[in-house]
């Protein structure tokens, strides 16, 4: 996986995974935010739409480990 990237076709699966893990999420705000995710420190991590890479979303640095866990869980389940 490229650092800070979430493939656009994985967004719905990511939301379902968050639900299974009981991690709160909500729609993004503004033109580029796609999703906001509650982080353990009480802040909200953000998934952003990208102009330069239309097939991927960018995530904020505090969400990197969360996205990596999601990707790894999907690799392990195959």
C-alpha positions, -999 to +999 in steps of 0.1 A: +000+000+000+012+035-008+017+056+023-014+077+032-036+063+004-069+045+005-082+032-029-116+047-038-132+013-044-124+004-008-142+032+009-175+013+016-155-017+029-135+007+051-167+021+066-181-014+072-148-023+089-150+008+111-186-002+121-174-037+130-146-023+151-171+002+167-151+032+155-173+062+150-173+080+116-192+107+099-194+124+065-167+148+057-171+186+055-163+209+026-153+200-009-124+177-003-132+158+029-149+125+022-150+110+057-141+119+092-131+091+117-129+093+155-094+087+167-085+073+202-071+107+212-105+123+208-097+141+175-112+133+141-090+119+113-099+128+078-101+110+044-095+135+016-103+134-021-073+138-043-071+158-076-037+145-086-045+108-080-082+102-089-081+065-079-070+071-043-080+091-012-054+106+011-057+101+049-042+123+076-011+110+093-028+099+125-050+076+104-022+058+086-021+030+111-058+026+111-059+023+072-029-001+074-048-023+098-078-022+075-058-032+045-040-059+064-073-074+077-085-077+041-053-094+030-055-118+059-091-127+052-084-138+016 
